[in-house]
Amino acid sequence: MSDKTNEELMGIIAEQASEIHRLRNGNSGQTLTRSRIDEALKEMEENTLLIDGFDEAFLGFSQRINEPTLAVYSYDGLVKVCMERDGMEWEEAVEYVDYNIVGAWVGEQTPIIVMPISD
């Protein structure tokens, strides 16, 4: 763990979340890349588990007191990556994401998947 206080760490996390939001909403010419995500983690002095190959679905980080920082991904974004990158049909992509990502437990740092609200 770092020598930073919780308040300092929360400030860094808030800054990174703002940067990710800005990049996601097209307010710059940059694209959110794994190197930028890694840079944010380094600035926060965290070792967070990321899902390889799904940076386009990355939303940001979660933080709760006395809990590890977790990567957060969009369920719809994960499905979209499978469809666009891998040429899967929607049903196949959903099955892949449900089984291989949502259904995977890799320890306390397992990323959070944000599920959409459906009608």
Beta strands, then each sheet from edge to edge (+ up, - down):
strand 1: 58-62
strand 2: 70-74
strand 3: 112-114
sheet 1: 1+ 2- 3-
end
